[in-house]
Amino acid sequence: MRLDNLPRIFLLPTHLKPEELHDLEERIPTLTYDIREAEIVVGKISQQRRAEFELRRAKFEFASVEEPQKESHQVDSPVVADDPGGSPDPKRRRIKEQPEVGTDIVKVVKLSWLLDSWEKEELLPVDLYLIFQCNRVLPRETTPAPVLPKGSTSPASSILERALLEQKAQSTSTSPSNQHKRRHDVSTTISQNAPSLLHQTTSEHDITLPVMPEFLRTTYSCQRPTYMNPPNEAFVNILTEIRTIRQLREDEVGVRAYSTSIASIAAYPCALKNAQVARLPGCGDRIAELWHHWKETGESVE
């Protein structure tokens, strides 16, 4: 069911699975991908602080609805007046320097507003699902470039002069020794910025790995016998710390992925080696890289 009289809507992707997000995007006829065009922002959230965070993350400038009312009250006050010299009062001057606030209001509402409207086949009142409302802050006008006096150098010409000087300096430093030095510096920079890769040796592939226990192939971790003090407890603690960081960032997908890896490693009956980590259920190359980094440095990557 579609409601064609919906206002312009911006959909927050937070806490939405990819297939759920695509389905909602197809069902909203007035969807916009530019939050500055939206009249209503819909998201799977429920707290005002979260709504403000999502607006800031989307680079949307806003002011709370109460702020314009306070400003208009101060402007209409009889105390504020211009002096005979024509210069505005300090209080009025401070108000004018604040960002210009638009008259239209943007509302952040719960996703259930859309779902309930589709279910009842009518547009339900937005205020029943309202989380936060704010005024749109209009973009500031760009100040014109200052007029330079005669004889002064413009920024563009100074940039061209610097470019010519750099070109002359490069032409004078084309000796073989300087070229070798530059190649050495570039290679050093590349080697320093190279990403860490999973360290493997030929001998590791020749090692006969122990047979994977059958209980590790079960679907649910509660079906596996797990040690109270597993052989890889130190690495499990590292992964638990990373999972806690994911929880604080509200990364639900990352929390589930690390929980699966932790349960698998905690149930493994042997001390892990490099080639064994990647083959464990729910681990793969990513956990193997974390294990190798921890084994080499004794620290987590986060």
ZIZIUR-V683218 format. One record per backbone hydrogen bond with DSSP energy under -0.5 kcal/mol. CO is the residue of the C=O (numbers start at 1). NH is the residue of the N-H. If there is no record, write none. Layout:
# ZIZIUR-V683218
co | nh
CO | NH
CO | NH
This chain:
# ZIZIUR-V683218
co | nh
2 | 4
3 | 6
8 | 39
8 | 40
9 | 32
10 | 12
10 | 42
13 | 16
14 | 44
17 | 21
18 | 22
19 | 23
20 | 24
21 | 25
22 | 26
23 | 27
24 | 28
27 | 29
28 | 31
30 | 9
33 | 35
34 | 37
35 | 38
39 | 107
40 | 10
40 | 42
41 | 109
42 | 12
43 | 45
43 | 111
47 | 51
48 | 52
49 | 53
50 | 54
51 | 55
52 | 56
53 | 57
54 | 58
55 | 60
56 | 59
59 | 61
61 | 137
63 | 135
64 | 67
64 | 68
65 | 69
66 | 70
67 | 71
68 | 72
69 | 73
70 | 74
71 | 75
72 | 76
73 | 77
77 | 80
79 | 81
83 | 86
87 | 83
89 | 93
90 | 94
91 | 95
92 | 96
93 | 97
95 | 98
100 | 138
104 | 136
106 | 134
107 | 41
107 | 109
108 | 131
108 | 132
109 | 43
110 | 113
111 | 114
111 | 115
112 | 116
113 | 117
114 | 118
115 | 119
116 | 120
117 | 121
117 | 122
122 | 124
125 | 128
126 | 129
127 | 130
129 | 110
132 | 108
133 | 65
134 | 106
135 | 63
136 | 102
136 | 138
146 | 148
149 | 152
154 | 158
155 | 159
156 | 160
157 | 161
158 | 162
159 | 163
160 | 164
161 | 165
162 | 166
163 | 167
164 | 168
165 | 169
166 | 170
167 | 171
168 | 172
169 | 173
170 | 173
171 | 174
175 | 179
176 | 180
177 | 181
178 | 182
179 | 183
180 | 184
181 | 185
182 | 186
183 | 187
184 | 188
185 | 189
186 | 190
187 | 191
188 | 192
189 | 193
190 | 194
201 | 205
202 | 205
202 | 206
203 | 206
203 | 207
204 | 207
207 | 209
213 | 216
214 | 217
215 | 218
220 | 223
221 | 224
227 | 230
230 | 233
232 | 236
233 | 237
234 | 238
235 | 239
236 | 240
237 | 241
238 | 242
239 | 243
240 | 244
241 | 245
242 | 246
243 | 247
244 | 248
245 | 249
246 | 251
247 | 250
250 | 252
251 | 255
252 | 256
253 | 257
254 | 258
255 | 259
256 | 260
257 | 261
258 | 262
259 | 263
260 | 264
261 | 265
262 | 266
263 | 267
264 | 268
265 | 268
266 | 227
273 | 276
273 | 277
274 | 277
274 | 278
276 | 280
277 | 280
278 | 284
280 | 283
280 | 284
283 | 287
284 | 288
285 | 289
286 | 290
287 | 291
288 | 292
289 | 293
290 | 294
291 | 295
292 | 296
293 | 297
294 | 298
